């Protein structure tokens, strides 16, 4: 077992979990769009937000390990493919201004999806407990 195998293993697990989070997010949004009652939509928002928050907590440690592994790989052997491609990539335009980074944005994708569902949940609760809730329920019931 070496660092290259570790990188491959971590990237595989991270990709699977983030793909699952994106699928859950898309399914929750599609289901909420089909529900004609606001109280049911808020319950679905809550379930989705809790699921994605738990997924976020499972993605974060793997992301941290992958970030450390990528740093080690960059330093370990300057003749290997990884440092050479990074050097070439960061010698061009936009990437040159950013500098060498090992940031992987999987955590941000999962965090964004969880935040959207939490905002949807609290927004639907706000609508339920104000006068707008009845108007929204009436409007939703008239949709085909």
C-alpha positions, 0 to 999 in steps of 0.5 A: 500500500502506498500513497498513490493507492491511498489517493485512489482509494480516498478519491473513490470513496469521496466521489461515491459519497458526493454523488450519493449526496447530489442524488439525494438532493435532486430527489428531495427537490423533485419530491418537494416540487410534486407535493401539494401541501406545505406541511408535507413539503416542510417535513420532506425538507427536514428529512433531506436536510438531516440526511445531507448534513449527515453526509456532510459529516461523512465527507469532511474527514475523507476530504481532509485525508485526501488533502493531506495525501495530495500534499504528501504526493506533491512533495514525495517525488518530483519526477512522478506524474502528479507533481509534473502535471500540477506544475504544468497546470499551474503555469497557465493563466487563471491557475497561475494566479491561484497558486498551487492548491490541493483544495477539493470542492466536494465539501462545498458541494455537499454543504451547499446542498444541505444549506439549500434544504435547511433554508427550504425547511425554515422558509416553509416553516415560516410560511406555515406560521404566517398568513401566507401559508394559507395562500401558498397552500391554496395556490399549490392545490390549484396547480395541475 
